[in-house]
């Protein structure tokens, strides 16, 4: 992992794909929270998570006070998170949003459920069309599990390489899931704000380049 920002109250890192944010059921070694606790020799407070297959920015608190502040910001939907995604298919419009309620099922998958789902909104903008794929930015206005993945799948544009959503025989052709959290904007207790960026890793860039060559 790469440390993007650190002080005595919080630490912001860029997570590689395949690394869990917290200890998972698979006992995958090297989860971020355990690694950071060892680095600082103190407790690290989990504020939010990224899916194991997703790379990019994750924020942790180093004090209970900052944990309460950041958790309140996330709960109030005041944190802006932006993702890069390569999705199957070509969008006709340049930008849009998906406003469909999502529910988490026992399998761990999220899906649209008009009756029992929770309100969920994802904004997106097309950056480039590459053959039969689109490179987009996506901003989850709400914070549901697998929100971008489930929403893109629900409109016929699953994230490329996603092991849970889409045709697995096609998705396995990708070396990774093409979803990266590249920017976060936080309000700070002092009244100011902080914006942190994380460029996509080489694994994302090389897979995107391979699509362009194809």
Secondary structure by P-SEA (a helix, b strand, c coil): cccccccccbbbbbbccccccccccccccccaaaaaaaaccbbbbbccccccccbbbbbbbccaaaaaaaaaaaaaccbbbbbbbbbcccccccccccbbbbbbccccbbbbbcccccbbbbbbbbccccccbbbbbbbccccccaaaaaaaaaacccccccccccccccccccccccccccbbbbbccccbbbbbbbcccaaaaaaaaaaaac
